């Protein structure tokens, strides 16, 4: 909940760090990892994605 207050609601949530998630990062995007290091190698097989309504602040 703290991240939501600090950064606002996410535009998109990738369930896992894969090649497609890495490819979709644009200049100026903020990327937050729930687990692991920022320089971890992305997984080659794709995860499914998650798009849910974020609760109001």
SERO-4910 file (N, C-alpha, C, O; in steps of 0.05 Angstrom, whole numbers):
BEGIN
 pado doro    nc1    nc2    nc3   cac1   cac2   cac3    cc1    cc2    cc3    oc1    oc2    oc3
  Unk    A     16    -24      0      0      0      0     17     25      0      9     46    -10
  Unk    A     41     24     11     58     48     12     67     56    -16     67     80    -22
  Unk    A     73     37    -33     81     44    -61     58     58    -75     63     77    -90
  Unk    A     34     50    -70     11     63    -83      9     92    -74      3    109    -91
  Unk    A     13     97    -49     12    125    -39     35    142    -50     31    165    -56
  Unk    A     58    130    -53     82    145    -62     81    149    -92     86    171   -102
  Unk    A     76    128   -108     78    129   -137     51    131   -151     51    138   -175
  Unk    A     29    127   -138      3    126   -151     -2     98   -163     15     81   -160
  Unk    A    -25     95   -175    -32     68   -185    -15     60   -209     -7     78   -224
  Unk    A     -9     35   -212      7     26   -235     -9     27   -260    -34     23   -260
  Unk    A      4     31   -282     -9     30   -309    -12      1   -317    -32     -6   -330
  Unk    A      7    -16   -309      6    -44   -317     23    -60   -298     43    -50   -288
  Unk    A     15    -85   -294     30   -103   -276     38   -128   -292     20   -142   -303
  Unk    A     63   -133   -294     73   -158   -305     77   -177   -282     90   -171   -263
  Unk    A     65   -201   -285     67   -221   -263     96   -232   -260    103   -242   -239
  Unk    A    111   -230   -281    139   -240   -279    157   -224   -297    147   -210   -316
  Unk    A    183   -225   -292    202   -211   -308    210   -229   -332    225   -248   -329
  Unk    A    200   -222   -355    206   -237   -379    215   -218   -401    216   -194   -398
  Unk    A    222   -229   -424    233   -213   -446    213   -192   -455    220   -170   -461
  Unk    A    187   -200   -456    167   -180   -465    164   -157   -445    161   -134   -454
  Unk    A    165   -163   -420    163   -141   -400    187   -123   -403    184    -98   -401
  Unk    A    210   -134   -407    234   -117   -411    231   -100   -436    239    -76   -435
  Unk    A    221   -111   -457    218    -96   -482    198    -73   -480    200    -54   -494
  Unk    A    178    -76   -462    157    -56   -460    164    -32   -442    148    -14   -439
  Unk    A    188    -32   -430    196     -9   -414    203     14   -432    220     11   -450
  Unk    A    191     37   -427    197     61   -443    214     81   -426    215     79   -402
  Unk    A    226     99   -440    242    120   -426    223    135   -407    201    143   -415
  Unk    A    232    139   -383    216    153   -363    198    135   -346    186    144   -327
  Unk    A    196    109   -353    180     90   -337    194     84   -311    218     83   -309
  Unk    A    178     79   -290    188     70   -264    182     41   -262    159     33   -265
  Unk    A    202     25   -258    199     -4   -256    204    -12   -227    225     -6   -216
  Unk    A    185    -27   -215    188    -36   -187    187    -67   -187    168    -79   -197
  Unk    A    208    -80   -176    208   -109   -174    199   -116   -146    208   -106   -126
  Unk    A    180   -135   -145    171   -145   -119    192   -163   -107    195   -164    -82
  Unk    A    206   -178   -124    227   -197   -115    250   -195   -134    247   -191   -158
  Unk    A    274   -199   -123    298   -201   -140    312   -175   -145    302   -153   -137
  Unk    A    335   -177   -157    352   -154   -163    343   -140   -188    331   -152   -206
  Unk    A    349   -115   -190    342    -99   -214    357   -108   -239    347   -104   -261
  Unk    A    380   -121   -236    395   -130   -259    391   -159   -266    407   -171   -280
  Unk    A    370   -171   -255    365   -200   -261    359   -204   -290    348   -187   -304
  Unk    A    367   -227   -300    362   -235   -328    332   -242   -331    321   -256   -315
  Unk    A    319   -231   -352    291   -237   -356    287   -266   -365    305   -277   -379
  Unk    A    265   -278   -357    258   -305   -366    252   -305   -396    239   -286   -405
  Unk    A    259   -326   -410    254   -327   -439    225   -334   -445    214   -324   -465
  Unk    A    213   -350   -429    184   -357   -434    167   -336   -420    173   -327   -398
  Unk    A    145   -329   -433    128   -307   -423    110   -316   -400    100   -339   -400
  Unk    A    106   -298   -382     85   -301   -361     59   -290   -372     59   -276   -392
  Unk    A     37   -297   -359     12   -284   -365     13   -257   -350     28   -253   -332
  Unk    A     -4   -238   -358     -4   -212   -346    -29   -207   -329    -47   -223   -329
  Unk    A    -28   -186   -314    -49   -180   -295    -58   -151   -299    -41   -133   -299
  Unk    A    -83   -147   -303    -94   -119   -306   -118   -118   -288   -139   -129   -294
  Unk    A   -115   -105   -265   -137   -104   -245   -143    -75   -239   -124    -58   -240
  Unk    A   -167    -69   -231   -172    -42   -221   -157    -38   -195   -156    -55   -178
  Unk    A   -145    -15   -192   -130     -9   -167   -148      7   -149   -162     26   -158
  Unk    A   -149      0   -123   -168     14   -105   -161     44   -103   -139     52   -107
  Unk    A   -182     59    -99   -178     88    -96   -161     94    -72   -160     79    -52
  Unk    A   -146    115    -74   -128    123    -52   -143    136    -30   -131    143     -9
***
